[in-house]
Amino acid sequence: MSKKLTSEELNELQQLNNSFTQAKISLGDLELQKGEIIGNIKQIKSKFVELEKELIKKYGEDSVINLQTGLVTEKKE
């Protein structure tokens, strides 16, 4: 003996399943974006380290750079 859902039950079940699928797709998209952002952060950090080494060579290890003005001063003890 087989039974059948009412059209309302089937419709609600299909809508919930579609919503669930869309939520999973959205979550996957966010994970991809997260991966891209993490990759960008790694690149920025790498460039920062390179520039920091160059500036240390040029201005010395005890230098402090004001990021707003670019003024280089000696580290205060």
SVG drawing of the C-alpha trace seen along z (x, -y; Angstrom):
<svg xmlns="http://www.w3.org/2000/svg" viewBox="-3 -64 74 66">
<polyline fill="none" stroke="black" stroke-width="0.4" points="0.0,0.0 1.5,-3.3 0.6,-6.7 1.1,-10.2 1.9,-13.5 -0.6,-16.3 0.4,-19.0 0.9,-21.4 3.2,-18.9 5.1,-18.2 5.4,-21.9 6.7,-22.7 9.2,-19.8 10.5,-21.0 10.8,-24.6 12.7,-23.5 15.0,-21.3 15.7,-24.2 16.4,-26.5 18.8,-24.0 20.6,-23.6 20.9,-27.3 22.3,-27.7 24.9,-25.1 25.9,-26.8 26.1,-30.1 28.3,-28.6 30.6,-27.1 30.9,-30.5 31.8,-32.1 34.5,-29.5 36.0,-30.2 36.0,-34.0 37.6,-33.2 40.4,-31.3 41.0,-34.1 41.2,-36.7 43.6,-34.5 45.7,-34.2 45.7,-38.0 46.7,-38.4 49.6,-36.1 50.8,-38.2 50.4,-41.4 52.4,-40.0 55.1,-38.8 55.4,-42.2 55.4,-43.9 58.3,-41.8 60.3,-42.5 59.7,-46.3 60.4,-46.1 63.8,-44.5 64.6,-47.2 63.7,-50.0 65.7,-48.5 68.7,-48.4 68.2,-52.0 67.1,-53.6 68.5,-51.1 66.9,-48.7 66.2,-51.3 64.0,-53.4 60.4,-54.1 58.3,-55.2 55.1,-57.3 52.7,-55.7 50.7,-59.0 53.5,-61.4 56.4,-59.1 58.7,-60.7 61.5,-58.4 62.8,-58.8 65.0,-56.8 63.3,-54.4 63.0,-55.9 64.2,-53.7"/>
</svg>
